[in-house]
Amino acid sequence: MSKFSNTLGLVKSIDLSSNKLMGEIPTEITQLIQLVSLNLSRNNFSGRIPSEIGKLTLLDALDLSNNQLFGEIPSSLTEVDRLNVLNLSNNHLSEKIPTGTQLQSFEASSYTGNPELCGAPLLKRCPSDEPTVSTAPAAQDEEDQDKFVTPGFYVTLGLGFVVGFWGVCGTLIFSKTWRYSYFNFLDDVYDWIYVMVAVHRAKLPRMMKNLRECAAMQCTAFWSMLCGSHGCGTALL
């Protein structure tokens, strides 16, 4: 190959498709930095895609479909930013498609036929992309609740109840003056409510009578006005 190195450096396009070629893709092909189009499809190439394929920065079209290639897609392929045509379908490639503007811009058909391949633009998600359900917040909340509800909490609650209850009831039981004042207050409230209810009950019939009289007067006035304008006979018709 060294004999033709000067000439090979000028090669722009290689098409060896449908030739039943076997073996691995020669790594020396990555030295053809002027290469614009590479088509090795429909052969029996095996092994991995050369890891330094990213050196072919002028590549516009790359077709390695319908071979027996396996392993990961080299991450260096993301450096080929002029790539407009890519076909890696129907091989045995695996793992996640490298993340890069160019590689994700192609249709999913460029990668189909590789059951172990995952990641965009394929619909198959990679295990590393699956959302992880974390139970840490829930566990933390339960732990915080456990810290809040402690024996001291129950002791404080009990003391508060005892102090509040006996602060009121104890005063009424042991202090005669407070007890009389409290019951007198309750009697006054009861008497006030009773008087208010009795007054409103007494006013209710009178209010209803006034409403009926008012309605009768308005009705009489209406008919008087109507008879005066059109005559009672006409108004009745």
C-alpha positions as CSV (number, residue, x, y, z in Angstrom):
1,M,0.0,0.0,0.0
2,S,3.0,2.3,0.7
3,K,3.8,2.1,-3.0
4,F,0.5,3.7,-4.0
5,S,0.2,6.0,-0.9
6,N,0.5,9.2,-2.9
7,T,-2.2,8.0,-5.4
8,L,-4.6,6.6,-2.8
9,G,-4.5,9.9,-0.9
10,L,-6.4,11.4,-3.8
11,V,-9.2,8.8,-4.0
12,K,-12.6,10.4,-3.7
13,S,-14.9,7.5,-4.0
14,I,-14.9,3.7,-3.4
15,D,-17.7,1.4,-4.3
16,L,-17.1,-2.3,-3.6
17,S,-20.8,-3.2,-3.0
18,S,-22.2,-6.7,-3.9
19,N,-18.8,-8.4,-4.2
20,K,-19.1,-11.1,-1.5
21,L,-16.0,-9.7,0.2
22,M,-15.1,-11.2,3.5
23,G,-13.0,-10.4,6.6
24,E,-12.7,-7.2,8.5
25,I,-12.8,-3.7,7.0
26,P,-9.1,-2.6,6.6
27,T,-8.2,0.1,9.1
28,E,-5.9,1.6,6.5
29,I,-9.0,2.9,4.7
30,T,-9.3,5.6,7.4
31,Q,-6.1,7.1,5.9
32,L,-7.9,8.1,2.7
33,I,-8.7,11.5,4.1
34,Q,-10.0,12.8,0.8
35,L,-12.6,10.1,0.6
36,V,-16.1,11.6,-0.1
37,S,-18.1,8.4,-0.8
38,L,-17.6,4.9,0.7
39,N,-19.9,2.0,-0.3
40,L,-19.1,-1.5,1.1
41,S,-22.7,-2.7,1.3
42,R,-24.0,-6.2,0.5
43,N,-20.8,-8.1,1.3
44,N,-19.8,-10.4,4.1
45,F,-17.6,-8.0,6.0
46,S,-17.3,-9.0,9.7
47,G,-15.7,-7.5,12.8
48,R,-16.0,-3.9,13.9
49,I,-16.3,-0.7,12.1
50,P,-12.8,0.9,12.2
51,S,-12.7,3.1,15.3
52,E,-10.8,5.9,13.5
53,I,-13.4,6.3,10.8
54,G,-13.9,9.8,12.1
55,K,-10.7,10.8,10.3
56,L,-12.7,10.8,7.0
57,T,-14.1,14.2,7.7
58,L,-15.0,14.8,4.1
59,L,-17.3,11.8,3.8
60,D,-20.6,12.7,2.3
61,A,-22.0,9.2,1.9
62,L,-21.3,6.0,3.9
63,D,-23.0,2.7,3.2
64,L,-22.0,-0.4,5.3
65,S,-25.4,-2.1,5.2
66,N,-26.1,-5.8,4.7
67,N,-22.8,-7.1,6.2
68,Q,-21.9,-9.0,9.3
69,L,-20.5,-6.1,11.3
70,F,-20.8,-6.2,15.1
71,G,-20.0,-4.1,18.1
72,E,-20.6,-0.5,18.8
73,I,-20.8,2.3,16.3
74,P,-17.5,4.3,16.7
75,S,-18.1,7.6,18.5
76,S,-15.6,9.2,16.1
77,L,-18.3,9.0,13.4
78,T,-19.9,12.0,15.1
79,E,-17.0,14.1,13.9
80,V,-17.9,13.6,10.3
81,D,-20.2,16.7,10.1
82,R,-20.6,16.6,6.3
83,L,-22.3,13.2,6.2
84,N,-25.6,13.4,4.2
85,V,-26.1,9.7,3.4
86,L,-25.7,7.0,6.1
87,N,-26.8,3.3,6.0
88,L,-25.7,0.9,8.7
89,S,-28.8,-1.3,8.5
90,N,-28.9,-5.1,8.6
91,N,-25.7,-5.9,10.5
92,H,-25.2,-7.0,14.1
93,L,-24.3,-3.7,15.7
94,S,-25.1,-3.1,19.3
95,E,-25.2,-0.7,22.2
96,K,-26.3,3.0,22.0
97,I,-26.0,5.1,18.8
98,P,-23.4,7.8,19.6
99,T,-25.0,11.1,20.4
100,G,-24.2,13.6,17.7
101,T,-26.1,16.1,15.5
102,Q,-25.5,14.2,12.3
103,L,-26.2,10.7,13.6
104,Q,-29.6,11.6,15.1
105,S,-30.7,13.5,12.0
106,F,-31.0,10.4,9.9
107,E,-34.1,8.2,9.5
108,A,-34.5,5.1,11.7
109,S,-34.2,3.0,8.5
110,S,-30.5,3.9,8.5
111,Y,-30.0,1.7,11.6
112,T,-32.8,-1.0,11.3
113,G,-31.9,-4.6,11.2
114,N,-29.6,-4.3,14.2
115,P,-31.6,-5.9,17.1
116,E,-29.1,-4.9,19.8
117,L,-28.8,-1.3,18.7
118,C,-30.7,1.4,20.7
119,G,-31.1,5.1,21.1
120,A,-32.4,7.9,18.9
121,P,-33.5,7.9,16.2
122,L,-34.6,4.3,16.9
123,L,-37.7,3.9,19.1
124,K,-35.8,1.3,21.2
125,R,-34.6,3.0,24.4
126,C,-31.3,2.0,26.0
127,P,-31.2,0.8,29.6
128,S,-29.2,3.9,30.5
129,D,-32.0,6.1,29.2
130,E,-34.7,4.4,31.4
131,P,-35.9,6.7,34.1
132,T,-35.0,5.5,37.6
133,V,-37.7,5.6,40.2
134,S,-36.2,6.9,43.4
135,T,-37.8,6.0,46.7
136,A,-35.5,8.3,48.6
137,P,-37.9,11.2,49.0
138,A,-40.7,8.9,50.3
139,A,-38.3,7.3,52.7
140,Q,-37.1,10.7,53.8
141,D,-40.7,11.9,54.4
142,E,-41.4,8.8,56.5
143,E,-38.2,9.3,58.5
144,D,-39.1,13.0,59.1
145,Q,-42.6,11.9,60.3
146,D,-41.0,9.4,62.6
147,K,-38.8,12.1,64.0
148,F,-41.8,14.4,64.5
149,V,-43.9,11.8,66.3
150,T,-41.7,10.9,69.2
151,P,-42.5,9.9,72.8
152,G,-41.9,13.5,73.8
153,F,-44.7,14.5,71.4
154,Y,-47.2,12.4,73.2
155,V,-46.1,13.6,76.6
156,T,-46.4,17.2,75.5
157,L,-49.9,16.5,74.1
158,G,-51.0,14.8,77.3
159,L,-49.7,17.7,79.4
160,G,-51.4,20.2,77.2
161,F,-54.7,18.5,77.5
162,V,-54.5,18.1,81.3
163,V,-53.5,21.7,81.8
164,G,-56.2,23.0,79.5
165,F,-58.9,20.9,80.9
166,W,-58.2,21.4,84.6
167,G,-57.4,25.1,84.0
168,V,-61.1,25.6,83.1
169,C,-62.9,22.8,84.9
170,G,-60.7,23.0,88.0
171,T,-61.4,26.7,88.3
172,L,-65.2,26.1,88.1
173,I,-65.0,23.2,90.6
174,F,-62.8,24.8,93.3
175,S,-63.8,28.5,92.9
176,K,-67.4,29.2,94.0
177,T,-67.3,32.8,92.7
178,W,-66.1,31.7,89.2
179,R,-68.7,28.9,89.2
180,Y,-71.6,31.3,89.9
181,S,-70.4,33.8,87.4
182,Y,-70.1,31.2,84.7
183,F,-73.6,29.8,85.2
184,N,-75.0,33.3,85.5
185,F,-73.4,34.1,82.1
186,L,-75.0,31.0,80.6
187,D,-78.4,32.0,82.0
188,D,-78.0,35.5,80.5
189,V,-77.1,34.1,77.1
190,Y,-80.1,31.7,77.3
191,D,-82.5,34.5,78.3
192,W,-81.2,36.8,75.5
193,I,-81.7,34.0,72.9
194,Y,-85.2,33.2,74.2
195,V,-86.3,36.9,74.1
196,M,-85.0,37.4,70.6
197,V,-86.8,34.3,69.3
198,A,-90.1,35.4,71.1
199,V,-89.9,38.9,69.7
200,H,-89.4,37.7,66.1
201,R,-92.1,35.2,66.5
202,A,-94.5,37.9,67.6
203,K,-93.5,40.2,64.7
204,L,-93.9,37.5,62.1
205,P,-97.8,37.3,61.9
206,R,-98.0,41.1,61.8
207,M,-95.4,41.2,59.0
208,M,-97.4,38.6,57.0
209,K,-100.6,40.6,57.5
210,N,-99.0,43.8,56.3
211,L,-97.7,42.0,53.2
212,R,-101.1,40.6,52.3
213,E,-102.7,44.1,52.8
214,C,-100.0,45.7,50.6
215,A,-100.5,43.1,47.9
216,A,-104.3,43.7,48.0
217,M,-103.9,47.5,47.8
218,Q,-101.5,47.1,44.8
219,C,-103.9,44.8,43.0
220,T,-106.9,47.2,43.6
221,A,-104.9,50.2,42.4
222,F,-103.9,48.3,39.2
223,W,-107.5,47.4,38.3
224,S,-108.6,51.0,39.0
225,M,-106.0,52.3,36.7
226,L,-106.9,49.8,34.1
227,C,-110.6,50.5,34.3
228,G,-110.0,54.2,34.1
229,S,-107.9,53.9,30.9
230,H,-110.0,51.3,28.9
231,G,-113.2,50.8,30.7
232,C,-114.0,47.9,33.0
233,G,-115.8,46.0,30.4
234,T,-112.9,46.2,27.9
235,A,-110.5,45.5,30.7
236,L,-112.4,42.3,31.6
237,L,-112.3,41.2,28.0
